[in-house]
Amino acid sequence: MNRNNLENLKGELKALGFDEKIIKDMEAGMEKNLPNFQLKAQLPADRGQIDATLNFRQSGQSDYYYFNRYDLAWSKAKPLENDQKYIVISPGDDNKNRMKKFDSPVEAIDFFKSQKGKSELAIGKATGNDLPFKTTLATMKEGKVDYVAKDFQKEYYSPAISNHFYVEKGAGFPVNQAANLLQGRSVYREDLVNRAGEQYKAWSTFLFDKPKDKYGNYEVKQFSEGWGYDVKKAIEEYKIKLDADPKKQEQLVADLKNGNRPVVTVEGKDGKDVKLRIEAVPRYGNLNFYQVNNGAPEKREDFLKVPKQEKAQSKSNAKEQAQGQEMGI
């Protein structure tokens, strides 16, 4: 194994936000000297979980490995509890059940759908071939699905939301930003490069209402500095009670730029403080507000320092004044 190659890849994975377990798994994969290999990981989501697949390819001329792409797939299936697995159970040749276990609901559903005879998709704590406790999610007879649990039907019939993320020497969307893009949020990067090789800064968001490209990726909409969105100014427009510590204020801005939904204290309509999550929305130049526990949206107008009508009137007056000055009034 090329040790310099290993150290370079470790740095790339750290720069992209992957944890130590993935880095150790990568080292183990490189030691096997395979022409290519994949690593799997699960990431948290507001609802369900996100499956990450990292793709490593060895050079055809040396033992050097490249890491140029990782894939994310978001399923809204309920995350597994400790020691639980998704399990596909089917009859074996020796009258014993065959069981294939998965951490990913996406992979489990795809494998179950590929079965040709009798099969069952379940969640359980399986040890060896013993299944003392399990919850059946779906069943199949003669290759046809005859049952899907009511509380699993949406997850079963709705395809996962997925996208490829390309990287070059550790440069690309960090995995936390990529996960937030997949969940419909906007993220900010300062190291984007255009076709002319020039670096620029911009917010990015996926256009889910547009068809995917030929590679299976969503179209990306960008809002550069010329768009005029300043997340710090957006925060100042609302009755958000900022921490006195400047470092915590900086962290709040950094969280929003990464596409996170940090919790803040906001003055409500009745004058009482309320905890809410906020999200940057560069497309419309504002913030979104959500309840902490269930993620339900709140009306952002309820938390403006200047009510919407007064704000619009103020802009109108300023415009009229500017026009009057131009006319010499």
Secondary structure by P-SEA (a helix, b strand, c coil): ccaaaaaaaaaaaaaacccaaaaaaaaaaaaacccccccccccccccbbbbbbbbbbbbccccbbbbcbbbbbbbccccccccccbbbbbbccccbbbbbbbccaaaaaaaaaaccccbbbbbcccccccccbbbbccccccccccccccccccccccccccbbbbbcccccccaaaaaaaaacbbbbbccccccccccccbbbbbccccccccccccbbbbbcccccccaaaaaaaccccccccaaaaaaaaaaaaaccbbbbbbbccccbbbbbbbbbbccccbbbbbbccccccccccccccccaaaaaaaaaaaaaaaaaaaacc
